[in-house]
Amino acid sequence: MAEQAISQEQLFLPLLHFIADHGGEIGRQEDNLFDALADRLGLTDEECNRETEGRGRNQWQSTVEFSRAKLIDVHGAIEKGGTRGIWRLTDRGWEIVKSPPPEMEERFRAWQEARRNARPEGAPPPPSRPSGRVSARIEDMRQTLAREVTETLRIKRNGALARALREVYKYRCQLCGCDESAIPRIPMADGRYYVEAHHVQGLAEIAARYEHGQLDESEYSHLASPDNVVVVCSYHHMLIHHHDPPIEFVQDELTFRTADGSAVLPIVLRLGSHLDPIPGGGEGV
């Protein structure tokens, strides 16, 4: 039997960082956990499709599952029980992400070194750290908003998308940026800061347009994307919703503004390709 691409213990840090990059919880199936984590580590198709000897189970998926089990039972880093199919970090898990135990770092670094020295043909270099680049993380989010079509369209907000974007922006408002002098940040008990997610193109509005046959597929696909979500503080979120005259998003300026220019709120914090153009424009929710 071929050797494992990575051991359960070497996978501890990459797995915890991967969950953290999704805001602290991830859907096992919904977020394509096994494939996305393999892509982050640079595993080949052959490594992902190997079977365990005698049992016919997928070796890579088994490694991930057993790594998770040890992080639950031995380290208390992932929540035990909870919602079926959801892997969620505990307070201890967040502590490990922020300040990894030396033995976990040593195992991951050992895997990196071995991978660099004996990399399968066609495999990319191993990641330099357990978590991914911002641009890659934003791309991973682009298909995470689900829809249900029954007698009418029901569009479901996916909490994982909002959580992941908050994490990417380190819990900072995109309209405040790094300037905390005017609107102080709100600290929370877990060490993070309170921010909210504002949908640029309103989900309720889109549902109504779909029912009237006014929605094309390219426009709909952008709803399932971080390009339709902005991370904002509670002050700016309420300002956008309730200001009179109304405030709307101007795509070519990357600015929220009133038609008469009496209020102008430029986006001062933007990472990677986030907020690429959304077909049709529209008012946020």
N, C-alpha and C positions, 0 to 999 in steps of 0.2 A: 504494500500500500504506500502511496506517495505521502511524504511528510506534510504535516499541516502547514499552510501558508503562514500562519501566525498562531501562537499558543493562546490558551484561554487567559493566562496571566498577563501575557504581553498585550492582550487586547483590552485590558482593564481601562487604561487611560484614554485610548482612542474612542472606546464605546461611551465612556462618561462625557467626554468632550463633545461627541456627536449629539448626545441627548441635550447637553447644555446649549449647543448651537441652535437647537430647535425650541429654545425657550424653557428647557427643563423637563419637557415630556414629549414623547413621540409615539405615534401609532405604528405598531409592528407591521401591519399590512398597508395601512392607509398612506404612510410616508415611504413605502418601499425600503424599509430599514436595511435589509440584507444587501440589496443591490447598491444602494447609496453609500453605505459604509464601506463596501468592497471597492467602489470607485474612489472613495477618499483615500484608501490605503494603497490604491494602485494594483489591486489583485487582477490577475488575468482571468479570462473566461474558463480556462482549464482548471485553475485553482478554485473557482467558485462552483464548478460542476462536479468536483470529485465526490465519490461516495465513500462512506466509512466501510471498513473491511467487515464482511460477513453480515452486516445489517442493512445495507442498501440505503442508508440515510445520507443526506447531503452533508458532507464534512464541514463546509464553511458555515452553514446554518447551525449545525450542532455546536461548533466552536462558539458562535455568538450566544446561543441559548445557554450553554454551560458557563460561559463567562458572566453572563447576567445573573445566573443562579448564585455564583460565588460572590458577586457584588452585593446581592441581597443578603445571603445567609452569613457570610464571613465579614463583610465590610459595612453592611447597613447603608450602602450608598444608593441603592435603588429601592423604591417603595415595594413592599410585599403586599400582594393582594391588589386592592383598588379596582379600577375599571379594567375589564378584560381587554387585552390587546394593547393597553397603554403602558409604556415604560416611563416612569416618573422619578426624577432625582429626589432624594431626601435632603435634609439640611446637611447631613454628613457627606452626601454626594457632591453638593455644591462646595463644601470645604475642600474636598479632594481635588476638584477641578481647579480651584483657586490656588491651592497649596498642596501639590501631590506628595504623598509619602515617598521618601527616597527610593525604596525598593520598587515601587511602581514605575518611577521614572527610569530606574536602572534597567528594568525589564524591557520597557519600550525602546530605550536607546540601544540596547543589545540587539533587538529585532531590526532597528533601523540600520545598524552597522552591518549585520549579516545580510540584510536585503540589498544594501548597496554593493556588497562584495559578490553576491551570487543572485543576481536579479534574473528572473525568467525572461526569455527573449520576447520583446514586444511590451514588456511591463514598464511603466514610468518609474522614475526614482521614488523612493518612499517619501512621505510628507516630512517636512523638517520639524513639525510639531504636531501633537495629536489633533488639533482643531484645524479647520480649513481656512482658505482665503475668503475675504468678504465677498468678492465677486462670485466665487463658486457657490458660496452659501446663498446668495441672492438668487442665482440661477436655479438652485435646488428647490426654491420655494415657489417657482412660477406655476406649478400645477397643483397647488394644495387646497384650492377652494372647491368644494363639491356642490353638485346640483342634483335635484330630484325633480323629475317631470311626472306628474300624475294628471289630474284633470286641469290643473293650473301649474305654473312653474313655481317651485319653492326653492329659493336660493339660501343655502345654509352658510353662515359665517364659520370659517374654520379657525378655531382658537389657536391652533399650532402655527398658522401663518403669522398672526399678530404677535404671538410670543416670540417667534424667531426673529421678526424684524426689530422688536424691542431689544433683543439681545444683541443683534448686529450693530445697532446704534448705541449700545451701552447705556440704554435707558435715558437718552437725551432727546429733547424735543428738536425736531428738524427746523422749526421756526425760531427757536431760541438759540440753537447751536450750542456753543460752549460758553456763552455769556449768561451767567447766573445772577448778574447784578440786579436786573429789573424784575425777574420772576424766579425766586428761589426754587430749587428742586425739592421735592417731597420725599424724604428718606423713609424706607420701609424696614420692618423688623428683620427681613432676610438679607439686609445689606445693599439691596438694589434701590432704585428710585422709581416713583410712580409716573408712568406715562400711559397714554391711550393710543388707540389706532383709529384713524379717520379714513373712511372710504371716499376717495375722490369722486368716483362715479357711483351714485347711489344704488344699492341693491334693490330696494323697494321700487325705485323708478324703473330699473331694468326689467324686473318681473312684470310690471305693467306693460312695458313696451313689447315684451315677448308675447304676452297674451294677445296683443293687437297686431302681431306679425311684423313688428317694426325693428326687430333685433337680428343682426346677422351674426354668423358664427365667429368671425374674427373679433367682433366687439365683445361677444360673450367670453371668449377665451382670455381676454385681458382682465376680466373680473377675477379669474383664477390665478392672479398674479400679484406679486408685491408692488408692481407698477400702479396698482389701484389703491394702495394703502400708504398713508403717511403717519409717522410716529410723532405725536404732539403731546404737549403738557395739557392738563385739564383746562387751564385758562384759555389757551389758543383754540382748543377743541370747542369750547362753549362760544368763543368769539366767532368762529367760523359759522356755527349753527345759528346763532341768535342775533348777530349784528344787523342793524337796519341803517342803511340799505344792505341787501344781501351781499355776502362775500362768496365769490366763485373762483375756481381754479383756472388759471391761464397757462396752458401747457407750454407755449413757446417762450414764456417768461419764467416758468417754474415759480410762479407767484400766486398767492391768493389775494384777490383785490375786489373792491366794489367797482361797479360800472363807472361811477363818477370820480374814482380815484381818491375818495376821501379816506379810505383805509387800504394800505398796501402791506402785505405780509410775504416777503420773499423767503424761499426755502434756502437757508444758509448752511445746512448740513445735508450732503447728498453723497452716497457711497456707490462706487462702481456704476453699473448700468441702471440702478434703481430709478424709477419714475420715467422710463422711456415712454414715448407717446402712447396714449390710450385712444383707440378709435371712438369718435362720437362725442368726446368730452363729457360734461355732465356735472351735476351738483353732488356733493358728498353726503354721507350719512354718518 
